[in-house]
Amino acid sequence: MNRYSTGLFCRVVLMVIAVISMTAMQTVAVELNVARQGEVKNVPLQAPYNGCLIVREGPGMDYPVKGHVVNGDTVTIEATSGSWYKITAPLSGYIWSSYVTITDSQTIETSNMTTPLDLETIVNNSDPWTRAQKLPERQQLLENNKVFEINIEQEIAP
């Protein structure tokens, strides 16, 4: 490779890395189906925290600071983005989830879980390798146990 080719190659590699980095930083918050309540806890009392959990404009350390919440504050969690919670009360922004304890209990709606799935539905929606193998253990397990259809997107809790 000549010097021009090497330089061009390096620029292309750096450009690809930059695009991947920017894409990773733009994480989309996963909206919760029901807002959750949490309490800010265990934020260190020593400097630099002084018991204050920083609220940022986005889910990452590179986003500007909007304010802070303190140990004991109740927050309303609207969404999650990686290890960050999107809150709307007492401030609107993002906080690091490690310092928040969920305080409300979320119940799973069971009215849509009354009908077990039939074996045909389970097997046809399974992994192609599993279907091809026609594993008797799998069939026995499925026949002996009730399997309910659950909308996992609806049941996700932070």
Phi and psi in radians as a Rosetta constraint file:
Dihedral C 1 N 2 CA 2 C 2 CIRCULARHARMONIC -1.503 0.35
Dihedral N 2 CA 2 C 2 N 3 CIRCULARHARMONIC 3.067 0.35
Dihedral C 2 N 3 CA 3 C 3 CIRCULARHARMONIC -1.097 0.35
Dihedral N 3 CA 3 C 3 N 4 CIRCULARHARMONIC -0.651 0.35
Dihedral C 3 N 4 CA 4 C 4 CIRCULARHARMONIC -1.135 0.35
Dihedral N 4 CA 4 C 4 N 5 CIRCULARHARMONIC -0.775 0.35
Dihedral C 4 N 5 CA 5 C 5 CIRCULARHARMONIC -1.117 0.35
Dihedral N 5 CA 5 C 5 N 6 CIRCULARHARMONIC -0.735 0.35
Dihedral C 5 N 6 CA 6 C 6 CIRCULARHARMONIC -1.100 0.35
Dihedral N 6 CA 6 C 6 N 7 CIRCULARHARMONIC -0.768 0.35
Dihedral C 6 N 7 CA 7 C 7 CIRCULARHARMONIC -1.096 0.35
Dihedral N 7 CA 7 C 7 N 8 CIRCULARHARMONIC -0.739 0.35
Dihedral C 7 N 8 CA 8 C 8 CIRCULARHARMONIC -1.133 0.35
Dihedral N 8 CA 8 C 8 N 9 CIRCULARHARMONIC -0.753 0.35
Dihedral C 8 N 9 CA 9 C 9 CIRCULARHARMONIC -1.041 0.35
Dihedral N 9 CA 9 C 9 N 10 CIRCULARHARMONIC -0.799 0.35
Dihedral C 9 N 10 CA 10 C 10 CIRCULARHARMONIC -1.076 0.35
Dihedral N 10 CA 10 C 10 N 11 CIRCULARHARMONIC -0.724 0.35
Dihedral C 10 N 11 CA 11 C 11 CIRCULARHARMONIC -1.133 0.35
Dihedral N 11 CA 11 C 11 N 12 CIRCULARHARMONIC -0.700 0.35
Dihedral C 11 N 12 CA 12 C 12 CIRCULARHARMONIC -1.126 0.35
Dihedral N 12 CA 12 C 12 N 13 CIRCULARHARMONIC -0.769 0.35
Dihedral C 12 N 13 CA 13 C 13 CIRCULARHARMONIC -1.077 0.35
Dihedral N 13 CA 13 C 13 N 14 CIRCULARHARMONIC -0.781 0.35
Dihedral C 13 N 14 CA 14 C 14 CIRCULARHARMONIC -1.106 0.35
Dihedral N 14 CA 14 C 14 N 15 CIRCULARHARMONIC -0.663 0.35
Dihedral C 14 N 15 CA 15 C 15 CIRCULARHARMONIC -1.131 0.35
Dihedral N 15 CA 15 C 15 N 16 CIRCULARHARMONIC -0.755 0.35
Dihedral C 15 N 16 CA 16 C 16 CIRCULARHARMONIC -1.093 0.35
Dihedral N 16 CA 16 C 16 N 17 CIRCULARHARMONIC -0.767 0.35
Dihedral C 16 N 17 CA 17 C 17 CIRCULARHARMONIC -1.073 0.35
Dihedral N 17 CA 17 C 17 N 18 CIRCULARHARMONIC -0.734 0.35
Dihedral C 17 N 18 CA 18 C 18 CIRCULARHARMONIC -1.100 0.35
Dihedral N 18 CA 18 C 18 N 19 CIRCULARHARMONIC -0.747 0.35
Dihedral C 18 N 19 CA 19 C 19 CIRCULARHARMONIC -1.132 0.35
Dihedral N 19 CA 19 C 19 N 20 CIRCULARHARMONIC -0.757 0.35
Dihedral C 19 N 20 CA 20 C 20 CIRCULARHARMONIC -1.100 0.35
Dihedral N 20 CA 20 C 20 N 21 CIRCULARHARMONIC -0.739 0.35
Dihedral C 20 N 21 CA 21 C 21 CIRCULARHARMONIC -1.097 0.35
Dihedral N 21 CA 21 C 21 N 22 CIRCULARHARMONIC -0.770 0.35
Dihedral C 21 N 22 CA 22 C 22 CIRCULARHARMONIC -1.145 0.35
Dihedral N 22 CA 22 C 22 N 23 CIRCULARHARMONIC -0.655 0.35
Dihedral C 22 N 23 CA 23 C 23 CIRCULARHARMONIC -1.136 0.35
Dihedral N 23 CA 23 C 23 N 24 CIRCULARHARMONIC -0.736 0.35
Dihedral C 23 N 24 CA 24 C 24 CIRCULARHARMONIC -1.139 0.35
Dihedral N 24 CA 24 C 24 N 25 CIRCULARHARMONIC -0.575 0.35
Dihedral C 24 N 25 CA 25 C 25 CIRCULARHARMONIC -1.305 0.35
Dihedral N 25 CA 25 C 25 N 26 CIRCULARHARMONIC -0.366 0.35
Dihedral C 25 N 26 CA 26 C 26 CIRCULARHARMONIC -1.654 0.35
Dihedral N 26 CA 26 C 26 N 27 CIRCULARHARMONIC 1.058 0.35
Dihedral C 26 N 27 CA 27 C 27 CIRCULARHARMONIC -1.277 0.35
Dihedral N 27 CA 27 C 27 N 28 CIRCULARHARMONIC 2.424 0.35
Dihedral C 27 N 28 CA 28 C 28 CIRCULARHARMONIC -1.597 0.35
Dihedral N 28 CA 28 C 28 N 29 CIRCULARHARMONIC 2.350 0.35
Dihedral C 28 N 29 CA 29 C 29 CIRCULARHARMONIC -1.276 0.35
Dihedral N 29 CA 29 C 29 N 30 CIRCULARHARMONIC 2.398 0.35
Dihedral C 29 N 30 CA 30 C 30 CIRCULARHARMONIC -1.570 0.35
Dihedral N 30 CA 30 C 30 N 31 CIRCULARHARMONIC 2.003 0.35
Dihedral C 30 N 31 CA 31 C 31 CIRCULARHARMONIC -1.223 0.35
Dihedral N 31 CA 31 C 31 N 32 CIRCULARHARMONIC 2.402 0.35
Dihedral C 31 N 32 CA 32 C 32 CIRCULARHARMONIC -1.477 0.35
Dihedral N 32 CA 32 C 32 N 33 CIRCULARHARMONIC 2.595 0.35
Dihedral C 32 N 33 CA 33 C 33 CIRCULARHARMONIC -1.259 0.35
Dihedral N 33 CA 33 C 33 N 34 CIRCULARHARMONIC -0.387 0.35
Dihedral C 33 N 34 CA 34 C 34 CIRCULARHARMONIC -2.441 0.35
Dihedral N 34 CA 34 C 34 N 35 CIRCULARHARMONIC 2.324 0.35
Dihedral C 34 N 35 CA 35 C 35 CIRCULARHARMONIC -1.092 0.35
Dihedral N 35 CA 35 C 35 N 36 CIRCULARHARMONIC 2.499 0.35
Dihedral C 35 N 36 CA 36 C 36 CIRCULARHARMONIC -1.979 0.35
Dihedral N 36 CA 36 C 36 N 37 CIRCULARHARMONIC 2.692 0.35
Dihedral C 36 N 37 CA 37 C 37 CIRCULARHARMONIC -1.797 0.35
Dihedral N 37 CA 37 C 37 N 38 CIRCULARHARMONIC 2.463 0.35
Dihedral C 37 N 38 CA 38 C 38 CIRCULARHARMONIC -2.458 0.35
Dihedral N 38 CA 38 C 38 N 39 CIRCULARHARMONIC 2.840 0.35
Dihedral C 38 N 39 CA 39 C 39 CIRCULARHARMONIC -2.109 0.35
Dihedral N 39 CA 39 C 39 N 40 CIRCULARHARMONIC 2.329 0.35
Dihedral C 39 N 40 CA 40 C 40 CIRCULARHARMONIC -1.270 0.35
Dihedral N 40 CA 40 C 40 N 41 CIRCULARHARMONIC 2.190 0.35
Dihedral C 40 N 41 CA 41 C 41 CIRCULARHARMONIC -2.479 0.35
Dihedral N 41 CA 41 C 41 N 42 CIRCULARHARMONIC 2.658 0.35
Dihedral C 41 N 42 CA 42 C 42 CIRCULARHARMONIC 1.082 0.35
Dihedral N 42 CA 42 C 42 N 43 CIRCULARHARMONIC 0.410 0.35
Dihedral C 42 N 43 CA 43 C 43 CIRCULARHARMONIC -1.257 0.35
Dihedral N 43 CA 43 C 43 N 44 CIRCULARHARMONIC 2.217 0.35
Dihedral C 43 N 44 CA 44 C 44 CIRCULARHARMONIC -0.956 0.35
Dihedral N 44 CA 44 C 44 N 45 CIRCULARHARMONIC 2.432 0.35
Dihedral C 44 N 45 CA 45 C 45 CIRCULARHARMONIC -1.453 0.35
Dihedral N 45 CA 45 C 45 N 46 CIRCULARHARMONIC -0.276 0.35
Dihedral C 45 N 46 CA 46 C 46 CIRCULARHARMONIC -1.416 0.35
Dihedral N 46 CA 46 C 46 N 47 CIRCULARHARMONIC 2.825 0.35
Dihedral C 46 N 47 CA 47 C 47 CIRCULARHARMONIC -1.084 0.35
Dihedral N 47 CA 47 C 47 N 48 CIRCULARHARMONIC 2.525 0.35
Dihedral C 47 N 48 CA 48 C 48 CIRCULARHARMONIC -1.562 0.35
Dihedral N 48 CA 48 C 48 N 49 CIRCULARHARMONIC -0.077 0.35
Dihedral C 48 N 49 CA 49 C 49 CIRCULARHARMONIC -1.355 0.35
Dihedral N 49 CA 49 C 49 N 50 CIRCULARHARMONIC -0.818 0.35
Dihedral C 49 N 50 CA 50 C 50 CIRCULARHARMONIC 0.944 0.35
Dihedral N 50 CA 50 C 50 N 51 CIRCULARHARMONIC 0.612 0.35
Dihedral C 50 N 51 CA 51 C 51 CIRCULARHARMONIC 1.352 0.35
Dihedral N 51 CA 51 C 51 N 52 CIRCULARHARMONIC 0.116 0.35
Dihedral C 51 N 52 CA 52 C 52 CIRCULARHARMONIC -1.866 0.35
Dihedral N 52 CA 52 C 52 N 53 CIRCULARHARMONIC 2.232 0.35
Dihedral C 52 N 53 CA 53 C 53 CIRCULARHARMONIC -1.739 0.35
Dihedral N 53 CA 53 C 53 N 54 CIRCULARHARMONIC 2.107 0.35
Dihedral C 53 N 54 CA 54 C 54 CIRCULARHARMONIC -1.247 0.35
Dihedral N 54 CA 54 C 54 N 55 CIRCULARHARMONIC 2.364 0.35
Dihedral C 54 N 55 CA 55 C 55 CIRCULARHARMONIC -1.769 0.35
Dihedral N 55 CA 55 C 55 N 56 CIRCULARHARMONIC 2.181 0.35
Dihedral C 55 N 56 CA 56 C 56 CIRCULARHARMONIC -1.982 0.35
Dihedral N 56 CA 56 C 56 N 57 CIRCULARHARMONIC 2.862 0.35
Dihedral C 56 N 57 CA 57 C 57 CIRCULARHARMONIC -1.276 0.35
Dihedral N 57 CA 57 C 57 N 58 CIRCULARHARMONIC -0.368 0.35
Dihedral C 57 N 58 CA 58 C 58 CIRCULARHARMONIC -2.562 0.35
Dihedral N 58 CA 58 C 58 N 59 CIRCULARHARMONIC 3.046 0.35
Dihedral C 58 N 59 CA 59 C 59 CIRCULARHARMONIC -1.451 0.35
Dihedral N 59 CA 59 C 59 N 60 CIRCULARHARMONIC 1.268 0.35
Dihedral C 59 N 60 CA 60 C 60 CIRCULARHARMONIC 3.064 0.35
Dihedral N 60 CA 60 C 60 N 61 CIRCULARHARMONIC 2.786 0.35
Dihedral C 60 N 61 CA 61 C 61 CIRCULARHARMONIC -1.210 0.35
Dihedral N 61 CA 61 C 61 N 62 CIRCULARHARMONIC -0.317 0.35
Dihedral C 61 N 62 CA 62 C 62 CIRCULARHARMONIC -1.443 0.35
Dihedral N 62 CA 62 C 62 N 63 CIRCULARHARMONIC -0.176 0.35
Dihedral C 62 N 63 CA 63 C 63 CIRCULARHARMONIC -1.406 0.35
Dihedral N 63 CA 63 C 63 N 64 CIRCULARHARMONIC 2.606 0.35
Dihedral C 63 N 64 CA 64 C 64 CIRCULARHARMONIC -1.108 0.35
Dihedral N 64 CA 64 C 64 N 65 CIRCULARHARMONIC 2.640 0.35
Dihedral C 64 N 65 CA 65 C 65 CIRCULARHARMONIC -1.404 0.35
Dihedral N 65 CA 65 C 65 N 66 CIRCULARHARMONIC 2.332 0.35
Dihedral C 65 N 66 CA 66 C 66 CIRCULARHARMONIC -1.783 0.35
Dihedral N 66 CA 66 C 66 N 67 CIRCULARHARMONIC -0.443 0.35
Dihedral C 66 N 67 CA 67 C 67 CIRCULARHARMONIC 2.886 0.35
Dihedral N 67 CA 67 C 67 N 68 CIRCULARHARMONIC -2.681 0.35
Dihedral C 67 N 68 CA 68 C 68 CIRCULARHARMONIC -2.692 0.35
Dihedral N 68 CA 68 C 68 N 69 CIRCULARHARMONIC 2.792 0.35
Dihedral C 68 N 69 CA 69 C 69 CIRCULARHARMONIC -2.120 0.35
Dihedral N 69 CA 69 C 69 N 70 CIRCULARHARMONIC 2.781 0.35
Dihedral C 69 N 70 CA 70 C 70 CIRCULARHARMONIC -2.109 0.35
Dihedral N 70 CA 70 C 70 N 71 CIRCULARHARMONIC 2.880 0.35
Dihedral C 70 N 71 CA 71 C 71 CIRCULARHARMONIC -0.873 0.35
Dihedral N 71 CA 71 C 71 N 72 CIRCULARHARMONIC 2.291 0.35
Dihedral C 71 N 72 CA 72 C 72 CIRCULARHARMONIC 1.697 0.35
Dihedral N 72 CA 72 C 72 N 73 CIRCULARHARMONIC -0.296 0.35
Dihedral C 72 N 73 CA 73 C 73 CIRCULARHARMONIC -1.186 0.35
Dihedral N 73 CA 73 C 73 N 74 CIRCULARHARMONIC 2.501 0.35
Dihedral C 73 N 74 CA 74 C 74 CIRCULARHARMONIC -1.674 0.35
Dihedral N 74 CA 74 C 74 N 75 CIRCULARHARMONIC 2.304 0.35
Dihedral C 74 N 75 CA 75 C 75 CIRCULARHARMONIC -2.100 0.35
Dihedral N 75 CA 75 C 75 N 76 CIRCULARHARMONIC 2.661 0.35
Dihedral C 75 N 76 CA 76 C 76 CIRCULARHARMONIC -1.810 0.35
Dihedral N 76 CA 76 C 76 N 77 CIRCULARHARMONIC 2.076 0.35
Dihedral C 76 N 77 CA 77 C 77 CIRCULARHARMONIC -1.705 0.35
Dihedral N 77 CA 77 C 77 N 78 CIRCULARHARMONIC 2.124 0.35
Dihedral C 77 N 78 CA 78 C 78 CIRCULARHARMONIC -1.778 0.35
Dihedral N 78 CA 78 C 78 N 79 CIRCULARHARMONIC -0.474 0.35
Dihedral C 78 N 79 CA 79 C 79 CIRCULARHARMONIC -2.786 0.35
Dihedral N 79 CA 79 C 79 N 80 CIRCULARHARMONIC 2.934 0.35
Dihedral C 79 N 80 CA 80 C 80 CIRCULARHARMONIC -2.180 0.35
Dihedral N 80 CA 80 C 80 N 81 CIRCULARHARMONIC 2.628 0.35
Dihedral C 80 N 81 CA 81 C 81 CIRCULARHARMONIC -2.555 0.35
Dihedral N 81 CA 81 C 81 N 82 CIRCULARHARMONIC 1.689 0.35
Dihedral C 81 N 82 CA 82 C 82 CIRCULARHARMONIC 1.115 0.35
Dihedral N 82 CA 82 C 82 N 83 CIRCULARHARMONIC -2.169 0.35
Dihedral C 82 N 83 CA 83 C 83 CIRCULARHARMONIC -1.666 0.35
Dihedral N 83 CA 83 C 83 N 84 CIRCULARHARMONIC 0.316 0.35
Dihedral C 83 N 84 CA 84 C 84 CIRCULARHARMONIC -1.988 0.35
Dihedral N 84 CA 84 C 84 N 85 CIRCULARHARMONIC 2.546 0.35
Dihedral C 84 N 85 CA 85 C 85 CIRCULARHARMONIC -1.861 0.35
Dihedral N 85 CA 85 C 85 N 86 CIRCULARHARMONIC 2.364 0.35
Dihedral C 85 N 86 CA 86 C 86 CIRCULARHARMONIC -1.567 0.35
Dihedral N 86 CA 86 C 86 N 87 CIRCULARHARMONIC 2.090 0.35
Dihedral C 86 N 87 CA 87 C 87 CIRCULARHARMONIC -1.977 0.35
Dihedral N 87 CA 87 C 87 N 88 CIRCULARHARMONIC 2.708 0.35
Dihedral C 87 N 88 CA 88 C 88 CIRCULARHARMONIC -2.121 0.35
Dihedral N 88 CA 88 C 88 N 89 CIRCULARHARMONIC -0.143 0.35
Dihedral C 88 N 89 CA 89 C 89 CIRCULARHARMONIC -2.580 0.35
Dihedral N 89 CA 89 C 89 N 90 CIRCULARHARMONIC 2.464 0.35
Dihedral C 89 N 90 CA 90 C 90 CIRCULARHARMONIC -1.324 0.35
Dihedral N 90 CA 90 C 90 N 91 CIRCULARHARMONIC -0.313 0.35
Dihedral C 90 N 91 CA 91 C 91 CIRCULARHARMONIC -2.086 0.35
Dihedral N 91 CA 91 C 91 N 92 CIRCULARHARMONIC 2.865 0.35
Dihedral C 91 N 92 CA 92 C 92 CIRCULARHARMONIC -1.808 0.35
Dihedral N 92 CA 92 C 92 N 93 CIRCULARHARMONIC 2.196 0.35
Dihedral C 92 N 93 CA 93 C 93 CIRCULARHARMONIC 2.835 0.35
Dihedral N 93 CA 93 C 93 N 94 CIRCULARHARMONIC -2.762 0.35
Dihedral C 93 N 94 CA 94 C 94 CIRCULARHARMONIC -2.115 0.35
Dihedral N 94 CA 94 C 94 N 95 CIRCULARHARMONIC 2.424 0.35
Dihedral C 94 N 95 CA 95 C 95 CIRCULARHARMONIC -2.264 0.35
Dihedral N 95 CA 95 C 95 N 96 CIRCULARHARMONIC 2.714 0.35
Dihedral C 95 N 96 CA 96 C 96 CIRCULARHARMONIC -1.245 0.35
Dihedral N 96 CA 96 C 96 N 97 CIRCULARHARMONIC 2.199 0.35
Dihedral C 96 N 97 CA 97 C 97 CIRCULARHARMONIC -1.234 0.35
Dihedral N 97 CA 97 C 97 N 98 CIRCULARHARMONIC -0.360 0.35
Dihedral C 97 N 98 CA 98 C 98 CIRCULARHARMONIC -1.072 0.35
Dihedral N 98 CA 98 C 98 N 99 CIRCULARHARMONIC -0.409 0.35
Dihedral C 98 N 99 CA 99 C 99 CIRCULARHARMONIC -1.780 0.35
Dihedral N 99 CA 99 C 99 N 100 CIRCULARHARMONIC 0.336 0.35
Dihedral C 99 N 100 CA 100 C 100 CIRCULARHARMONIC -2.207 0.35
Dihedral N 100 CA 100 C 100 N 101 CIRCULARHARMONIC 2.323 0.35
Dihedral C 100 N 101 CA 101 C 101 CIRCULARHARMONIC -1.933 0.35
Dihedral N 101 CA 101 C 101 N 102 CIRCULARHARMONIC 2.219 0.35
Dihedral C 101 N 102 CA 102 C 102 CIRCULARHARMONIC -1.189 0.35
Dihedral N 102 CA 102 C 102 N 103 CIRCULARHARMONIC 2.247 0.35
Dihedral C 102 N 103 CA 103 C 103 CIRCULARHARMONIC -1.880 0.35
Dihedral N 103 CA 103 C 103 N 104 CIRCULARHARMONIC -0.366 0.35
Dihedral C 103 N 104 CA 104 C 104 CIRCULARHARMONIC -1.603 0.35
Dihedral N 104 CA 104 C 104 N 105 CIRCULARHARMONIC 2.694 0.35
Dihedral C 104 N 105 CA 105 C 105 CIRCULARHARMONIC -1.782 0.35
Dihedral N 105 CA 105 C 105 N 106 CIRCULARHARMONIC 2.294 0.35
Dihedral C 105 N 106 CA 106 C 106 CIRCULARHARMONIC -1.763 0.35
Dihedral N 106 CA 106 C 106 N 107 CIRCULARHARMONIC 2.269 0.35
Dihedral C 106 N 107 CA 107 C 107 CIRCULARHARMONIC -1.764 0.35
Dihedral N 107 CA 107 C 107 N 108 CIRCULARHARMONIC 2.582 0.35
Dihedral C 107 N 108 CA 108 C 108 CIRCULARHARMONIC -1.585 0.35
Dihedral N 108 CA 108 C 108 N 109 CIRCULARHARMONIC 2.276 0.35
Dihedral C 108 N 109 CA 109 C 109 CIRCULARHARMONIC -1.217 0.35
Dihedral N 109 CA 109 C 109 N 110 CIRCULARHARMONIC 2.061 0.35
Dihedral C 109 N 110 CA 110 C 110 CIRCULARHARMONIC -1.726 0.35
Dihedral N 110 CA 110 C 110 N 111 CIRCULARHARMONIC -0.077 0.35
Dihedral C 110 N 111 CA 111 C 111 CIRCULARHARMONIC -1.117 0.35
Dihedral N 111 CA 111 C 111 N 112 CIRCULARHARMONIC -0.458 0.35
Dihedral C 111 N 112 CA 112 C 112 CIRCULARHARMONIC -1.596 0.35
Dihedral N 112 CA 112 C 112 N 113 CIRCULARHARMONIC 0.153 0.35
Dihedral C 112 N 113 CA 113 C 113 CIRCULARHARMONIC -1.995 0.35
Dihedral N 113 CA 113 C 113 N 114 CIRCULARHARMONIC 0.554 0.35
Dihedral C 113 N 114 CA 114 C 114 CIRCULARHARMONIC -1.586 0.35
Dihedral N 114 CA 114 C 114 N 115 CIRCULARHARMONIC -0.374 0.35
Dihedral C 114 N 115 CA 115 C 115 CIRCULARHARMONIC -1.889 0.35
Dihedral N 115 CA 115 C 115 N 116 CIRCULARHARMONIC 2.064 0.35
Dihedral C 115 N 116 CA 116 C 116 CIRCULARHARMONIC -1.194 0.35
Dihedral N 116 CA 116 C 116 N 117 CIRCULARHARMONIC 2.631 0.35
Dihedral C 116 N 117 CA 117 C 117 CIRCULARHARMONIC -1.298 0.35
Dihedral N 117 CA 117 C 117 N 118 CIRCULARHARMONIC 2.530 0.35
Dihedral C 117 N 118 CA 118 C 118 CIRCULARHARMONIC -1.411 0.35
Dihedral N 118 CA 118 C 118 N 119 CIRCULARHARMONIC 2.792 0.35
Dihedral C 118 N 119 CA 119 C 119 CIRCULARHARMONIC -1.019 0.35
Dihedral N 119 CA 119 C 119 N 120 CIRCULARHARMONIC -0.662 0.35
Dihedral C 119 N 120 CA 120 C 120 CIRCULARHARMONIC -1.028 0.35
Dihedral N 120 CA 120 C 120 N 121 CIRCULARHARMONIC -0.780 0.35
Dihedral C 120 N 121 CA 121 C 121 CIRCULARHARMONIC -1.101 0.35
Dihedral N 121 CA 121 C 121 N 122 CIRCULARHARMONIC -0.772 0.35
Dihedral C 121 N 122 CA 122 C 122 CIRCULARHARMONIC -1.136 0.35
Dihedral N 122 CA 122 C 122 N 123 CIRCULARHARMONIC -0.849 0.35
Dihedral C 122 N 123 CA 123 C 123 CIRCULARHARMONIC -1.182 0.35
Dihedral N 123 CA 123 C 123 N 124 CIRCULARHARMONIC -0.725 0.35
Dihedral C 123 N 124 CA 124 C 124 CIRCULARHARMONIC -1.189 0.35
Dihedral N 124 CA 124 C 124 N 125 CIRCULARHARMONIC -0.430 0.35
Dihedral C 124 N 125 CA 125 C 125 CIRCULARHARMONIC -1.692 0.35
Dihedral N 125 CA 125 C 125 N 126 CIRCULARHARMONIC 0.140 0.35
Dihedral C 125 N 126 CA 126 C 126 CIRCULARHARMONIC -1.595 0.35
Dihedral N 126 CA 126 C 126 N 127 CIRCULARHARMONIC -3.137 0.35
Dihedral C 126 N 127 CA 127 C 127 CIRCULARHARMONIC -1.040 0.35
Dihedral N 127 CA 127 C 127 N 128 CIRCULARHARMONIC 2.352 0.35
Dihedral C 127 N 128 CA 128 C 128 CIRCULARHARMONIC -0.984 0.35
Dihedral N 128 CA 128 C 128 N 129 CIRCULARHARMONIC -0.648 0.35
Dihedral C 128 N 129 CA 129 C 129 CIRCULARHARMONIC -1.092 0.35
Dihedral N 129 CA 129 C 129 N 130 CIRCULARHARMONIC -0.722 0.35
Dihedral C 129 N 130 CA 130 C 130 CIRCULARHARMONIC -1.122 0.35
Dihedral N 130 CA 130 C 130 N 131 CIRCULARHARMONIC -0.750 0.35
Dihedral C 130 N 131 CA 131 C 131 CIRCULARHARMONIC -1.096 0.35
Dihedral N 131 CA 131 C 131 N 132 CIRCULARHARMONIC -0.741 0.35
Dihedral C 131 N 132 CA 132 C 132 CIRCULARHARMONIC -1.140 0.35
Dihedral N 132 CA 132 C 132 N 133 CIRCULARHARMONIC -0.579 0.35
Dihedral C 132 N 133 CA 133 C 133 CIRCULARHARMONIC -1.374 0.35
Dihedral N 133 CA 133 C 133 N 134 CIRCULARHARMONIC -0.367 0.35
Dihedral C 133 N 134 CA 134 C 134 CIRCULARHARMONIC 0.820 0.35
Dihedral N 134 CA 134 C 134 N 135 CIRCULARHARMONIC 0.948 0.35
Dihedral C 134 N 135 CA 135 C 135 CIRCULARHARMONIC -1.151 0.35
Dihedral N 135 CA 135 C 135 N 136 CIRCULARHARMONIC 2.128 0.35
Dihedral C 135 N 136 CA 136 C 136 CIRCULARHARMONIC -1.145 0.35
Dihedral N 136 CA 136 C 136 N 137 CIRCULARHARMONIC -0.573 0.35
Dihedral C 136 N 137 CA 137 C 137 CIRCULARHARMONIC -1.109 0.35
Dihedral N 137 CA 137 C 137 N 138 CIRCULARHARMONIC -0.729 0.35
Dihedral C 137 N 138 CA 138 C 138 CIRCULARHARMONIC -1.110 0.35
Dihedral N 138 CA 138 C 138 N 139 CIRCULARHARMONIC -0.794 0.35
Dihedral C 138 N 139 CA 139 C 139 CIRCULARHARMONIC -1.100 0.35
Dihedral N 139 CA 139 C 139 N 140 CIRCULARHARMONIC -0.754 0.35
Dihedral C 139 N 140 CA 140 C 140 CIRCULARHARMONIC -1.070 0.35
Dihedral N 140 CA 140 C 140 N 141 CIRCULARHARMONIC -0.765 0.35
Dihedral C 140 N 141 CA 141 C 141 CIRCULARHARMONIC -1.063 0.35
Dihedral N 141 CA 141 C 141 N 142 CIRCULARHARMONIC -0.789 0.35
Dihedral C 141 N 142 CA 142 C 142 CIRCULARHARMONIC -1.185 0.35
Dihedral N 142 CA 142 C 142 N 143 CIRCULARHARMONIC -0.635 0.35
Dihedral C 142 N 143 CA 143 C 143 CIRCULARHARMONIC -1.263 0.35
Dihedral N 143 CA 143 C 143 N 144 CIRCULARHARMONIC -0.547 0.35
Dihedral C 143 N 144 CA 144 C 144 CIRCULARHARMONIC -1.539 0.35
Dihedral N 144 CA 144 C 144 N 145 CIRCULARHARMONIC -0.161 0.35
Dihedral C 144 N 145 CA 145 C 145 CIRCULARHARMONIC -2.160 0.35
Dihedral N 145 CA 145 C 145 N 146 CIRCULARHARMONIC 2.511 0.35
Dihedral C 145 N 146 CA 146 C 146 CIRCULARHARMONIC -1.394 0.35
Dihedral N 146 CA 146 C 146 N 147 CIRCULARHARMONIC 2.258 0.35
Dihedral C 146 N 147 CA 147 C 147 CIRCULARHARMONIC -2.076 0.35
Dihedral N 147 CA 147 C 147 N 148 CIRCULARHARMONIC 2.215 0.35
Dihedral C 147 N 148 CA 148 C 148 CIRCULARHARMONIC -1.876 0.35
Dihedral N 148 CA 148 C 148 N 149 CIRCULARHARMONIC 2.582 0.35
Dihedral C 148 N 149 CA 149 C 149 CIRCULARHARMONIC -1.454 0.35
Dihedral N 149 CA 149 C 149 N 150 CIRCULARHARMONIC 2.168 0.35
Dihedral C 149 N 150 CA 150 C 150 CIRCULARHARMONIC -2.201 0.35
Dihedral N 150 CA 150 C 150 N 151 CIRCULARHARMONIC 2.334 0.35
Dihedral C 150 N 151 CA 151 C 151 CIRCULARHARMONIC -1.414 0.35
Dihedral N 151 CA 151 C 151 N 152 CIRCULARHARMONIC 1.702 0.35
Dihedral C 151 N 152 CA 152 C 152 CIRCULARHARMONIC -1.099 0.35
Dihedral N 152 CA 152 C 152 N 153 CIRCULARHARMONIC -0.574 0.35
Dihedral C 152 N 153 CA 153 C 153 CIRCULARHARMONIC -1.068 0.35
Dihedral N 153 CA 153 C 153 N 154 CIRCULARHARMONIC -0.600 0.35
Dihedral C 153 N 154 CA 154 C 154 CIRCULARHARMONIC -1.367 0.35
Dihedral N 154 CA 154 C 154 N 155 CIRCULARHARMONIC -0.424 0.35
Dihedral C 154 N 155 CA 155 C 155 CIRCULARHARMONIC -1.719 0.35
Dihedral N 155 CA 155 C 155 N 156 CIRCULARHARMONIC -0.023 0.35
Dihedral C 155 N 156 CA 156 C 156 CIRCULARHARMONIC -1.154 0.35
Dihedral N 156 CA 156 C 156 N 157 CIRCULARHARMONIC 2.308 0.35
Dihedral C 156 N 157 CA 157 C 157 CIRCULARHARMONIC -2.164 0.35
Dihedral N 157 CA 157 C 157 N 158 CIRCULARHARMONIC 2.550 0.35
